[in-house]
Structures are given as C-alpha cells and as structure tokens.
Amino acid sequence: MAKTGANPLASTSKTSGQTSGPRTVLWLAGAALVLAVIAAAALFFTQQGGGKGLAVWYTNMAGSEIKEGDPNAPLRVIARVPDQDPRGYILTLGLQLVDESGQPAKYGPSQASTLPLKPGLEQDLWEHRGSLPTTPGTYHARLQVQRSFDQVEPETIDLAQPLIQVKSASGAQLNSGFVFNREGDLWLTSTDVAKQRRLTFFALSGEFAANPAWSPDGKSIAFTYLPKTTPDALPRTSIWSINPEGTGLQQLAAPEGDETLFEPAWSADGQAIYFSVDRMSNEPLPPGTTKADTDKYRRIDSVNLATGARAQVALGAQTPSNIAPDGKMLFFQDVEPANPGDTPGQQLVSGDGKSNPQVLVKPNTFPQMLSPERSPDGKWVAFSAPNGSSGGGHIDFFRWLTFVPQTAYAHDLPWDLFMVPASGGETSRLTTLDEDRPFPAWLDNSTVAFLGERGLYKLSLDPAGKPVGAPTRIAEGSYHGHLTWHAP
C-alpha cells in the first residue's frame, strides 16, 4: 500500500527481460495474473476511500512531483477529496493557488477566477492541468467544494501544505521552438523541450485558441480564436495573433455574416494572412443548392495586414499552407462526388487557387486528410490521415490484466503520418502509431516533428524519404492540436 502523502498517480514500475521458452511464458502469465489480482484489490480499496484524507499534489505533466518552477510553466494539480460526506457527493470542485498574503494567484494579464478541477480516473481524485502562476512567490492550495445537499455556498478549505514556489524566470528568454494548443490555450516549448511556457490564458474565461502558425520572421504567431459563446449562439471563430513573449494580442481578421474563420497561414513575406472560411448557420441551404454554390461558403481568403483588405483566393478549398512568393500553396480541395447526394471527395493540391492546380493526392485516397506541410527543400509533403485500421487490431494483455486504459480515438479511426512527393506521385506511410490526428512540422529536410495525443515525436528520414528507425517521443502529447515550429 502506498505511503500516506505519496502521489497516487505517479508510476515508478519498470519492466525488463526476455522470454526463453514455455516455462518462462507460463511464469510471465502467472505473474501477470497476480498483478491483475493486486491491481483489482488496490482499485477496490481506493474506491472505498482506503482511510485516506484530504490532500493535494503538484506535478509536472509527466506525473513527477515538483516543488518549484518558472512562471507560467506547466503544472498539474491533483487533489484527493473524499466523496463520502453527509452533505452529499461533490458537484463541483474549484482550486485557487493562494500567496502568502492570502491573495489568489495571477495568471497572465488578469487575476484568475477559481480554476476547475475535473474528476480523475479513481474515486476521490480530481485534477487540473494548467500552469504555474505568472507572479513569482510561494503558494498553497485553496479548495472550494460544492456538494449536492443543503449547501448554498461552497465550502472553502485552505491547505497550508504542500507549498509550490514560482521562481523568477532563469536563463535566456524562450521565444522560439514549438507552439501548440493544450486545453484551449497556446503553449511554447523550446526545440530541445527543456522549457515550456503558457502564452495565452483564454480557457480560464471560457475562450479557446487553436491552429497556431509562426510568422516567417518568428516575431508573431497567428491562431484561431473562439470567444466565449452563449449556449444559444453558434461558435464563430476569427484570426488573431500574439507575440512569442505572450504580448501584443490583436485581431487580424473577423468573420462576416454567417462565416467562421480558422487555420491561418502566413504569406512568404509576412504581409498577409491566408485562412479557411466556412459557413456557420442554423439556416439550411435552399433546395437546389449546387456544389458551385457551396464552394462560395467553403473557401480560402486572405487579408492584407497593412490595409485590412480581404480577398477570396480559392473556392471549395480549405487549409492553406506553405504559401510561396508567387502565391502558390498547398490546400485541400472539395471534388464533385460521382453520384448525386454522396459526400464530396477531398484531394490535396498545389496551386494559387485561380488556375488548374497540381493534384498531389487524388480524391478518395483517404477518407480525410489534415495539415499538409512541405519540407524546407520543397521535395516532400507530409500530411495526416486515417491509416485504414479500426484501432482494435491488437490487445496489450499487460494493460488489459492490470486495468490500464488504452487510447480512445476521438475521431473514430486511428491516424498516422503519410508523405507524397511535392511533384506528385505515390503516397507512403511514415508512422504506424495509431495516433489521433497527428500534426506535422518540418525541422529540416530530413527531420519531421509531429504532435499527437500521446506525444510530441521526431522522425528522421533518409534522402529517399524513408523513415530511419521508429519515431522518438520527446515530450507528452496534446489534445488534438496543430503544431508549428520556428528555429531558435
């Protein structure tokens, strides 16, 4: 049984060794069965409360306990609050980190409200994934517990221990590397993944940031922004930007009429932003609407950052990427279905949106494709697509026996990375990870990084575009987020 005060979610077990015959196989099977019994017993006692009281732990995203960190660095807070109480079960559980004077911590440009804790996998455990406060200092946890019976106001509980210390940022300013969205906010991670900082604080207010894209000069990051939306309103996104220091937040393009804007990409000179436009309306299209009509709603537009002038670039198209000085770019294009009423196909093309584009991946090669990215030398295009597997082709018996949950695919099918020559040709599969919508970003002509739900990976390629070994996982993953990278 774990010692009182130990992090209940930390894992310290390691497995090693090799099989060498029937006896070893039987021994391993027996050991696995014993482990399963132990795990079942542990789970039973955990669900019964196990005599454990109120407690809080501070960890990094990997689950290792921490006592200090830089401002806005990643922080995972785990709280154990027994649910067996005469006042009923817990409806909501809020968290504040409080400084030595009793004031709530500051996050970004404004004072934070109470942070929500979400139920964990085990009974009585709750979790918040966010960041350390912005202001250096020493903090402790304050919980606000709302129960189901006869409780008008939440109960406030101050936990004097443990303490978490925020130190002044050390070393060089972090202003390059990977940017991705996690839990509705943008995060910046150094190329060596040694440092990470939160850039935006939208999720605290019910807002959302996604689809980050570095500017060519590395001085700005464009992204899709979703403001806080009332339940009776449709979510309409716009295009915003922020500096890598977390300052200079501004809107670049706003939706008009029933539009929603997303997936920004920079022009080669950084003077314009290209983005996807789609229709967002409760009103159905009138009878007799043709694909030519719907192409006007699903398109790529651009905005001149100096003048604010918008222009339509490509109809029936989405996801602009790698815009060249002559206006040619990568994008996905809708294709008229062979049979009336069928879903339009999707092809990956290269072009300027006006003349006939060059088809790189033909329609219906994949049920869907995402995030095309051209290598720096212009030789290859990496993209994400479902791999044709159901995701249930193998069973991890150790995980099954020890009740460890396996990956659930939020988008129905497992995905992987694929690649095609930039001049067109046969597609090749780069990974066999069964990830959930991985998003690629080229680091150089022979290295592609990609972000999935289970990890941030790097993959080396030989001159022929073939993988050199398996992908290397260099950091934890993120929930369905685009990835963009800029060199230090």
BARO-758439 format. One line per 3 residues: number of its first residue (from 1); their letters; for each residue x, y, z of C-alpha. Coordinates in steps of 0.1 Angstrom, whole numbers, m for minus. Example, Ala and Ser with C-alpha at 12.3 -4.5 7.8 and 13.67 -1.06 7.14 Angstrom:
BEGIN
1) AS) 123 m45 78 ~ 137 m11 71
END
This chain:
BEGIN
1) MAK) 0 0 0 ~ 13 35 m9 ~ 25 56 20
4) TGA) 2 84 31 ~ 11 116 12 ~ 26 97 m18
7) NPL) 14 108 m52 ~ m13 82 m61 ~ m9 88 m99
10) AST) 29 86 m100 ~ 42 54 m117 ~ 76 40 m106
13) SKT) 74 5 m120 ~ 97 m7 m148 ~ 96 m40 m168
16) SGQ) 125 m57 m185 ~ 137 m91 m195 ~ 131 m116 m223
19) TSG) 112 m149 m228 ~ 131 m181 m235 ~ 106 m209 m236
22) PRT) 73 m224 m224 ~ 82 m222 m187 ~ 91 m185 m189
25) VLW) 59 m178 m208 ~ 38 m196 m181 ~ 57 m178 m154
28) LAG) 50 m144 m170 ~ 14 m154 m175 ~ 11 m163 m138
31) AAL) 29 m131 m128 ~ 5 m111 m149 ~ m24 m128 m132
34) VLA) m10 m120 m98 ~ m5 m84 m108 ~ m41 m83 m120
37) VIA) m54 m95 m86 ~ m32 m69 m68 ~ m44 m42 m91
40) AAA) m80 m52 m86 ~ m76 m52 m48 ~ m59 m18 m49
43) LFF) m87 m4 m71 ~ m112 m18 m46 ~ m96 m2 m16
46) TQQ) m91 31 m35 ~ m128 31 m43 ~ m137 25 m7
49) GGG) m116 56 4 ~ m89 35 19 ~ m88 57 50
52) KGL) m71 85 31 ~ m79 121 38 ~ m78 154 20
55) AVW) m45 160 2 ~ m30 179 m28 ~ 0 172 m50
58) YTN) 18 194 m76 ~ 34 176 m105 ~ 46 182 m140
61) MAG) 27 168 m169 ~ 45 135 m167 ~ 33 130 m132
64) SEI) 66 137 m112 ~ 61 158 m81 ~ 76 193 m82
67) KEG) 81 220 m56 ~ 91 249 m78 ~ 92 262 m113
70) DPN) 93 292 m137 ~ 64 315 m142 ~ 37 300 m165
73) APL) 55 266 m167 ~ 32 236 m170 ~ 16 224 m137
76) RVI) m7 195 m129 ~ m26 197 m96 ~ m40 165 m82
79) ARV) m65 168 m52 ~ m79 140 m31 ~ m112 149 m16
82) PDQ) m132 121 0 ~ m166 119 m16 ~ m184 102 13
85) DPR) m200 130 32 ~ m234 136 49 ~ m238 167 28
88) GYI) m238 146 m4 ~ m215 139 m33 ~ m193 166 m49
91) LTL) m210 186 m76 ~ m180 209 m84 ~ m146 213 m71
94) GLQ) m126 245 m76 ~ m90 254 m70 ~ m72 286 m62
97) LVD) m34 289 m56 ~ m30 315 m29 ~ 1 335 m20
100) ESG) 15 342 15 ~ m8 372 19 ~ m39 352 11
103) QPA) m44 366 m24 ~ m53 344 m53 ~ m25 338 m79
106) KYG) m23 359 m111 ~ m23 342 m145 ~ m13 362 m175
109) PSQ) m28 397 m178 ~ m56 393 m153 ~ m65 379 m119
112) AST) m77 344 m123 ~ m110 331 m111 ~ m113 298 m95
115) LPL) m97 270 m116 ~ m119 240 m123 ~ m108 205 m111
118) KPG) m120 176 m131 ~ m128 141 m118 ~ m99 117 m122
121) LEQ) m99 80 m131 ~ m100 70 m95 ~ m127 78 m70
124) DLW) m119 108 m47 ~ m92 121 m71 ~ m95 153 m90
127) EHR) m72 170 m114 ~ m64 204 m130 ~ m39 208 m159
130) GSL) m27 243 m164 ~ 4 264 m155 ~ 22 279 m125
133) PTT) 12 314 m117 ~ 26 344 m136 ~ 40 362 m105
136) PGT) 70 347 m85 ~ 61 338 m50 ~ 51 309 m27
139) YHA) 16 295 m30 ~ m7 269 m13 ~ m39 254 m24
142) RLQ) m74 266 m15 ~ m103 243 m25 ~ m139 253 m30
145) VQR) m162 222 m26 ~ m198 223 m37 ~ m218 193 m26
148) SFD) m253 181 m36 ~ m273 185 m4 ~ m282 216 17
151) QVE) m252 237 7 ~ m259 272 m6 ~ m223 283 m7
154) PET) m193 262 m15 ~ m171 251 14 ~ m137 267 14
157) IDL) m107 246 26 ~ m72 260 28 ~ m43 235 27
160) AQP) m12 251 42 ~ 9 222 28 ~ 24 214 4
163) LIQ) 38 247 m9 ~ 47 254 m45 ~ 72 281 m53
166) VKS) 73 302 m85 ~ 108 315 m92 ~ 119 343 m114
169) ASG) 124 331 m150 ~ 160 319 m154 ~ 183 318 m184
172) AQL) 176 332 m219 ~ 141 343 m229 ~ 121 315 m245
175) NSG) 110 329 m279 ~ 113 301 m304 ~ 105 264 m308
178) FVF) 72 245 m309 ~ 38 262 m304 ~ 7 241 m299
181) NRE) m27 243 m282 ~ m35 225 m250 ~ m67 227 m230
184) GDL) m78 257 m251 ~ m46 278 m247 ~ m13 282 m267
187) WLT) 19 269 m253 ~ 55 275 m264 ~ 81 248 m260
190) STD) 118 251 m267 ~ 132 229 m295 ~ 150 207 m270
193) VAK) 118 206 m250 ~ 137 216 m219 ~ 115 247 m212
196) QRR) 78 254 m218 ~ 56 284 m212 ~ 20 292 m215
199) LTF) 13 320 m240 ~ m25 326 m236 ~ m49 324 m208
202) FAL) m82 321 m227 ~ m95 289 m212 ~ m99 305 m178
205) SGE) m126 327 m193 ~ m143 300 m214 ~ m125 311 m246
208) FAA) m103 289 m269 ~ m72 292 m291 ~ m62 267 m318
211) NPA) m43 263 m351 ~ m11 283 m343 ~ 12 294 m371
214) WSP) 46 311 m368 ~ 52 341 m389 ~ 83 338 m413
217) DGK) 104 362 m391 ~ 95 344 m359 ~ 81 376 m343
220) SIA) 44 367 m342 ~ 21 336 m340 ~ m13 337 m358
223) FTY) m41 314 m344 ~ m78 307 m345 ~ m96 323 m316
226) LPK) m131 313 m303 ~ m146 339 m279 ~ m168 328 m250
229) TTP) m201 317 m266 ~ m235 316 m250 ~ m254 283 m252
232) DAL) m279 297 m277 ~ m252 312 m301 ~ m232 294 m328
235) PRT) m194 295 m322 ~ m178 318 m347 ~ m140 319 m348
238) SIW) m117 346 m360 ~ m80 350 m367 ~ m58 366 m341
241) SIN) m20 369 m334 ~ 3 371 m303 ~ 40 377 m298
244) PEG) 62 348 m285 ~ 66 368 m253 ~ 28 365 m247
247) TGL) 22 402 m255 ~ 7 421 m285 ~ m25 402 m287
250) QQL) m46 415 m316 ~ m73 405 m341 ~ m62 401 m377
253) AAP) m95 390 m394 ~ m131 389 m382 ~ m160 368 m396
256) EGD) m186 385 m417 ~ m223 374 m418 ~ m225 337 m410
259) ETL) m188 329 m415 ~ m163 313 m393 ~ m126 317 m399
262) FEP) m98 292 m390 ~ m65 276 m400 ~ m43 307 m406
265) AWS) m11 306 m427 ~ 13 334 m434 ~ 24 347 m468
268) ADG) 61 343 m477 ~ 68 379 m469 ~ 47 380 m437
271) QAI) 25 408 m451 ~ m7 388 m454 ~ m26 360 m437
274) YFS) m44 332 m456 ~ m72 313 m438 ~ m101 289 m442
277) VDR) m136 302 m443 ~ m167 281 m437 ~ m204 287 m432
280) MSN) m218 286 m397 ~ m256 289 m397 ~ m287 273 m383
283) EPL) m305 280 m415 ~ m303 252 m441 ~ m292 259 m476
286) PPG) m322 263 m500 ~ m333 234 m522 ~ m314 231 m555
289) TTK) m281 244 m540 ~ m253 231 m561 ~ m216 224 m553
292) ADT) m208 257 m571 ~ m230 274 m545 ~ m214 257 m515
295) DKY) m179 263 m528 ~ m186 300 m521 ~ m191 292 m485
298) RRI) m161 268 m482 ~ m131 287 m494 ~ m97 303 m486
301) DSV) m94 340 m482 ~ m65 363 m475 ~ m62 396 m456
304) NLA) m36 423 m462 ~ m22 431 m427 ~ m13 467 m437
307) TGA) m47 477 m452 ~ m71 451 m438 ~ m84 443 m473
310) RAQ) m98 408 m477 ~ m98 388 m509 ~ m112 354 m520
313) VAL) m83 331 m530 ~ m97 297 m537 ~ m134 284 m537
316) GAQ) m143 249 m525 ~ m109 248 m507 ~ m96 246 m471
319) TPS) m64 245 m451 ~ m39 268 m468 ~ m2 260 m461
322) NIA) 33 269 m473 ~ 23 300 m493 ~ 51 308 m518
325) PDG) 61 343 m531 ~ 42 336 m563 ~ 10 328 m544
328) KML) 12 290 m549 ~ 3 270 m518 ~ m8 236 m505
331) FFQ) m45 232 m498 ~ m73 207 m498 ~ m99 209 m525
334) DVE) m135 196 m525 ~ m143 174 m555 ~ m178 168 m570
337) PAN) m190 133 m560 ~ m196 107 m587 ~ m231 101 m575
340) PGD) m256 129 m565 ~ m261 130 m528 ~ m227 115 m519
343) TPG) m202 133 m498 ~ m177 154 m519 ~ m142 139 m521
346) QQL) m111 156 m509 ~ m78 160 m528 ~ m45 175 m518
349) VSG) m33 200 m544 ~ m7 227 m550 ~ m17 259 m568
352) DGK) m27 296 m565 ~ m64 289 m563 ~ m71 305 m597
355) SNP) m55 283 m624 ~ m57 245 m626 ~ m40 231 m595
358) QVL) m15 202 m595 ~ m31 172 m578 ~ m7 156 m553
361) VKP) m32 131 m536 ~ m62 121 m556 ~ m98 122 m542
364) NTF) m110 93 m520 ~ m74 81 m514 ~ m81 87 m478
367) PQM) m115 94 m460 ~ m100 126 m447 ~ m66 145 m447
370) LSP) m52 172 m425 ~ m23 196 m421 ~ m2 194 m453
373) ERS) 34 206 m447 ~ 61 209 m473 ~ 97 201 m465
376) PDG) 121 231 m465 ~ 138 220 m497 ~ 104 217 m514
379) KWV) 108 180 m521 ~ 82 163 m499 ~ 48 170 m484
382) AFS) 38 154 m451 ~ 2 151 m440 ~ m21 134 m416
385) APN) m48 108 m425 ~ m66 78 m411 ~ m45 47 m416
388) GSS) m73 22 m425 ~ m71 4 m392 ~ m100 0 m369
391) GGG) m77 7 m340 ~ m86 m26 m324 ~ m62 m49 m342
394) HID) m41 m58 m312 ~ m46 m62 m275 ~ m20 m52 m249
397) FFR) m25 m81 m224 ~ m4 m65 m197 ~ m25 m33 m199
400) WLT) m57 m54 m200 ~ m47 m75 m170 ~ m37 m45 m149
403) FVP) m67 m24 m159 ~ m46 3 m176 ~ m68 21 m200
406) QTA) m58 21 m237 ~ m62 50 m262 ~ m96 60 m272
409) YAH) m99 75 m307 ~ m119 107 m305 ~ m122 108 m343
412) DLP) m134 72 m348 ~ m103 59 m366 ~ m66 58 m357
415) WDL) m44 82 m378 ~ m8 83 m389 ~ 16 104 m409
418) FMV) 19 100 m447 ~ 40 116 m473 ~ 39 123 m510
421) PAS) 65 139 m534 ~ 59 176 m538 ~ 58 170 m576
424) GGE) 31 143 m572 ~ 33 105 m571 ~ 27 76 m548
427) TSR) 19 83 m511 ~ 39 65 m484 ~ 31 58 m448
430) LTT) 57 73 m424 ~ 44 60 m390 ~ 25 31 m375
433) LDE) 15 46 m342 ~ m23 46 m345 ~ m23 81 m332
436) DRP) m53 105 m330 ~ m48 132 m357 ~ m11 139 m356
439) FPA) 1 173 m369 ~ 35 175 m386 ~ 61 203 m387
442) WLD) 94 200 m405 ~ 126 208 m385 ~ 149 204 m415
445) NST) 149 184 m448 ~ 155 151 m430 ~ 135 155 m398
448) VAF) 98 159 m393 ~ 83 165 m358 ~ 46 157 m352
451) LGE) 22 161 m323 ~ m4 135 m314 ~ m25 129 m283
454) RGL) 1 105 m268 ~ 33 125 m276 ~ 54 150 m294
457) YKL) 77 130 m317 ~ 106 134 m340 ~ 112 112 m370
460) SLD) 144 110 m392 ~ 141 104 m430 ~ 167 92 m455
463) PAG) 173 110 m488 ~ 146 88 m504 ~ 120 99 m479
466) KPV) 120 66 m460 ~ 118 66 m421 ~ 151 59 m404
469) GAP) 140 38 m374 ~ 109 45 m353 ~ 97 79 m342
472) TRI) 113 92 m310 ~ 89 105 m284 ~ 104 137 m270
475) AEG) 75 151 m249 ~ 40 145 m238 ~ 11 149 m263
478) SYH) m17 174 m266 ~ m54 170 m272 ~ m59 174 m309
481) GHL) m37 203 m315 ~ m19 218 m345 ~ 19 221 m343
484) TWH) 41 249 m356 ~ 78 254 m352 ~ 103 281 m357
487) AP) 141 277 m354 ~ 160 293 m325
END
